[in-house]
Amino acid sequence: MDRAPSRIIREHGLLTVAPFDAPPEATLEWTERFLAQMGGAGMLLHASDYPQWHHGDGPAALLGQLSPAERTQVLSGNATDLYGLDEEAPCAPTA
């Protein structure tokens, strides 16, 4: 291998925020440490895991600790980049 496995994963994979087992009281310090280990908010995609139900609200705890820019990146920016979508395009097709 010419790179560390963690680097290869960061180059070719993304993770979702659901299901997500965060501590009950996710602090800013915990969130910053988690993001540093993951490689930043650019590694995360929003997901609801619907119709599954999981105890607790880990995704909301994590999203609540992100900066506004990081939150936008996780909720829409990373998926927009991944799928090559136009950020300004309407959400529904027009007739």
TORKOL-4160 file (C-alpha; in steps of 0.2 Angstrom, whole numbers, padded with zeros to 4 digits, m for minus):
95
<pt num="1" X="0000" Y="0000" Z="0000"/>
<pt num="2" X="0006" Y="0017" Z="m0004"/>
<pt num="3" X="m0005" Y="0026" Z="0009"/>
<pt num="4" X="m0012" Y="0023" Z="0026"/>
<pt num="5" X="m0029" Y="0013" Z="0026"/>
<pt num="6" X="m0037" Y="0028" Z="0035"/>
<pt num="7" X="m0032" Y="0039" Z="0021"/>
<pt num="8" X="m0039" Y="0027" Z="0008"/>
<pt num="9" X="m0056" Y="0027" Z="0017"/>
<pt num="10" X="m0056" Y="0046" Z="0018"/>
<pt num="11" X="m0053" Y="0047" Z="m0001"/>
<pt num="12" X="m0066" Y="0034" Z="m0006"/>
<pt num="13" X="m0080" Y="0033" Z="0008"/>
<pt num="14" X="m0092" Y="0043" Z="0018"/>
<pt num="15" X="m0102" Y="0039" Z="0034"/>
<pt num="16" X="m0119" Y="0043" Z="0038"/>
<pt num="17" X="m0125" Y="0051" Z="0054"/>
<pt num="18" X="m0139" Y="0038" Z="0057"/>
<pt num="19" X="m0139" Y="0027" Z="0066"/>
<pt num="20" X="m0127" Y="0036" Z="0077"/>
<pt num="21" X="m0123" Y="0032" Z="0095"/>
<pt num="22" X="m0117" Y="0048" Z="0102"/>
<pt num="23" X="m0115" Y="0051" Z="0121"/>
<pt num="24" X="m0131" Y="0057" Z="0129"/>
<pt num="25" X="m0123" Y="0074" Z="0132"/>
<pt num="26" X="m0112" Y="0077" Z="0117"/>
<pt num="27" X="m0101" Y="0091" Z="0121"/>
<pt num="28" X="m0092" Y="0102" Z="0109"/>
<pt num="29" X="m0075" Y="0094" Z="0115"/>
<pt num="30" X="m0082" Y="0077" Z="0111"/>
<pt num="31" X="m0088" Y="0083" Z="0094"/>
<pt num="32" X="m0072" Y="0091" Z="0089"/>
<pt num="33" X="m0062" Y="0075" Z="0094"/>
<pt num="34" X="m0074" Y="0065" Z="0084"/>
<pt num="35" X="m0073" Y="0076" Z="0069"/>
<pt num="36" X="m0054" Y="0076" Z="0070"/>
<pt num="37" X="m0054" Y="0057" Z="0071"/>
<pt num="38" X="m0066" Y="0055" Z="0056"/>
<pt num="39" X="m0057" Y="0068" Z="0045"/>
<pt num="40" X="m0069" Y="0082" Z="0047"/>
<pt num="41" X="m0087" Y="0086" Z="0043"/>
<pt num="42" X="m0084" Y="0082" Z="0025"/>
<pt num="43" X="m0084" Y="0063" Z="0029"/>
<pt num="44" X="m0102" Y="0064" Z="0035"/>
<pt num="45" X="m0119" Y="0063" Z="0026"/>
<pt num="46" X="m0136" Y="0066" Z="0033"/>
<pt num="47" X="m0147" Y="0051" Z="0035"/>
<pt num="48" X="m0163" Y="0047" Z="0044"/>
<pt num="49" X="m0162" Y="0028" Z="0044"/>
<pt num="50" X="m0181" Y="0029" Z="0042"/>
<pt num="51" X="m0191" Y="0018" Z="0045"/>
<pt num="52" X="m0180" Y="0011" Z="0059"/>
<pt num="53" X="m0180" Y="0018" Z="0076"/>
<pt num="54" X="m0165" Y="0019" Z="0087"/>
<pt num="55" X="m0165" Y="0024" Z="0106"/>
<pt num="56" X="m0159" Y="0042" Z="0109"/>
<pt num="57" X="m0155" Y="0055" Z="0097"/>
<pt num="58" X="m0137" Y="0054" Z="0092"/>
<pt num="59" X="m0138" Y="0063" Z="0075"/>
<pt num="60" X="m0147" Y="0078" Z="0083"/>
<pt num="61" X="m0134" Y="0078" Z="0097"/>
<pt num="62" X="m0120" Y="0078" Z="0084"/>
<pt num="63" X="m0128" Y="0091" Z="0072"/>
<pt num="64" X="m0132" Y="0103" Z="0087"/>
<pt num="65" X="m0113" Y="0104" Z="0091"/>
<pt num="66" X="m0108" Y="0108" Z="0073"/>
<pt num="67" X="m0104" Y="0125" Z="0066"/>
<pt num="68" X="m0118" Y="0132" Z="0054"/>
<pt num="69" X="m0106" Y="0129" Z="0040"/>
<pt num="70" X="m0102" Y="0111" Z="0045"/>
<pt num="71" X="m0121" Y="0108" Z="0048"/>
<pt num="72" X="m0125" Y="0114" Z="0030"/>
<pt num="73" X="m0111" Y="0103" Z="0024"/>
<pt num="74" X="m0117" Y="0087" Z="0033"/>
<pt num="75" X="m0136" Y="0091" Z="0029"/>
<pt num="76" X="m0134" Y="0095" Z="0010"/>
<pt num="77" X="m0117" Y="0100" Z="0004"/>
<pt num="78" X="m0108" Y="0083" Z="0005"/>
<pt num="79" X="m0123" Y="0074" Z="m0004"/>
<pt num="80" X="m0123" Y="0088" Z="m0017"/>
<pt num="81" X="m0105" Y="0085" Z="m0020"/>
<pt num="82" X="m0106" Y="0066" Z="m0020"/>
<pt num="83" X="m0120" Y="0066" Z="m0033"/>
<pt num="84" X="m0114" Y="0081" Z="m0043"/>
<pt num="85" X="m0130" Y="0091" Z="m0040"/>
<pt num="86" X="m0133" Y="0109" Z="m0043"/>
<pt num="87" X="m0135" Y="0118" Z="m0027"/>
<pt num="88" X="m0147" Y="0131" Z="m0035"/>
<pt num="89" X="m0158" Y="0118" Z="m0043"/>
<pt num="90" X="m0176" Y="0117" Z="m0037"/>
<pt num="91" X="m0180" Y="0102" Z="m0026"/>
<pt num="92" X="m0195" Y="0096" Z="m0036"/>
<pt num="93" X="m0196" Y="0095" Z="m0055"/>
<pt num="94" X="m0205" Y="0109" Z="m0064"/>
<pt num="95" X="m0218" Y="0106" Z="m0077"/>
